[in-house]
Amino acid sequence: MLVYEYMNRGSLDRNLFGGVGQPVLEWQERLDVALGTARGLAYLHSGCEQKIIHCDIKPENILLHDHFQARISDFGLSKLLSPEQS
C-alpha cells in the first residue's frame, strides 16, 4: 500500500491554463511553483545518498498543495544512480 499526501490544487497542467471555473496562475504563483520544482529536482539529483533521475518531468507530474507548494510525482520512469555514476 502506498500513502501519499493529498494535493488539493491538482496538477500544474490544470492550474497553468485554467479550467472551467478555475483561474489561471498569477506570475508570483508560477515563480513559486518553478522554484519549488527546481528545489525538488536538486534534492533528487544531489541531496539523496543514491541520486534519482526522474526522466519524466512535465506539468502533469507536478502536483500542487494549498499555497501552490510543488511536489514531484510519478517516478515510474525514474532511474537510481550509485554515487560512482554521478
N, C-alpha and C positions, 0 to 999 in steps of 0.2 A: 504494500500500500504506500502510495506517495501522498504527502500532505503539503499543500502549497499555501502561501499567503494569498488572501483574496485581494485582487487588484480591481477595485471598483470603477476605475476610469476606463478599463478595457485596454485595447492595444493602441499603439501610436498611430497606425494607419487610419483607424476610425476617428481619432482626435485631430489629426493633421488637416483633413479635408472636410470635417464636419459631416454630420448625417442628418437625417430628418429630425428636426427639433434640437439639434446639438450644434453649438457654436464652434468655430474653428479656434485653434490655439492662438493666444497672443504671442508676440515675439519673445517676451520675457519667459513665458512658459516653454516655448520651443528651445530657448537657450538652456533653461534648467534641465530639460529632457536630454539635450545633446551632451551637456556636462556630466549628467548622471550616467548616461550610457558610456561615455568615454572613461569615467572612473571605474565602472564595472568591467569594461574590457581591459583596462590597465591592471586591475586586480587579477583577472583571469590569466593575463599574459605574464605578469611578474610578481604578483602578491602571493600566489599559491606555491606550495612546495613543488607540486607537479603542475607544470604550466598547461593551460587549457586553451585550445584554439577553437573558437565557436563554429566557424565555417558556414554560418547561415544568418548573418546579421541583416535584418530587414525590418521595416516598420511593424509588420505583423508579429515579430518576435520580441518586441519591446513593449512591456506592459507597464501601465501607469497606476499609481496609487493616488490617494486623496489630493495631495498638493503637487501632483504631476512628478512624483519621485519615480524614476525609471528603474525597472528591473528587467534583466535579460532573461529570456525564456527559450525553450525548445532547443535542448542540447543534443538532439538526435544525431546530428552530423558532426558533432564536436570531436576533436582529437586530443588525446593526452600526450604530452611530451615529457620525456625524462629531463632532468637537469642538464645532462650532457648534450641534448639536442637544441638547447636554447641558443 
